[in-house]
Amino acid sequence: MNNVQWKKTFFLNGQEYYIDKSQTLFDIISYFNYNSSLFVLEYNNFICSKTNWNKITICDNDKIEIVTIVGGG
């Protein structure tokens, strides 16, 4: 039997993280407790619609950037 551990690296806002099971963008956002109404998500240099967060599985070396929306005047 193969005992090789499954582990993937991803980057969130420039910080390196590791996962040891399959995770979607939605899983990551939920884990870090982000309020999804207050940011835009960039996935591998492309803006990613909320409707796709549950469909995209994190792959090795993916880059996720959270751009928060700030109001003011």
GISUL-V151795 format. One record per residue. N is the residue number from 0. SS is DSSP state (H for helix, E for strand, - for the rest). NEAR is the number of other ideal C-beta (glycine too) atoms within 12 Angstrom. Layout:
<<N:SS:NEAR> <N:SS:NEAR>>
//
This chain:
<<0:-:3> <1:-:5> <2:-:5> <3:-:7> <4:-:10> <5:-:14> <6:-:15> <7:E:21> <8:E:19> <9:E:32> <10:E:25> <11:E:27> <12:-:19> <13:-:12> <14:E:15> <15:E:16> <16:E:23> <17:E:19> <18:E:27> <19:-:14> <20:-:14> <21:-:16> <22:-:29> <23:E:25> <24:H:37> <25:H:25> <26:H:21> <27:H:33> <28:H:29> <29:H:15> <30:H:18> <31:-:21> <32:-:10> <33:-:26> <34:-:12> <35:H:23> <36:H:11> <37:H:15> <38:E:23> <39:E:22> <40:E:35> <41:E:22> <42:E:31> <43:-:19> <44:-:12> <45:E:16> <46:E:16> <47:E:29> <48:-:17> <49:H:19> <50:H:12> <51:H:17> <52:-:26> <53:-:18> <54:-:15> <55:-:26> <56:E:21> <57:-:32> <58:-:19> <59:-:19> <60:-:15> <61:E:28> <62:E:25> <63:E:40> <64:E:24> <65:E:28> <66:E:16> <67:E:16> <68:-:14> <69:-:9> <70:-:6> <71:-:4> <72:-:3>>
//
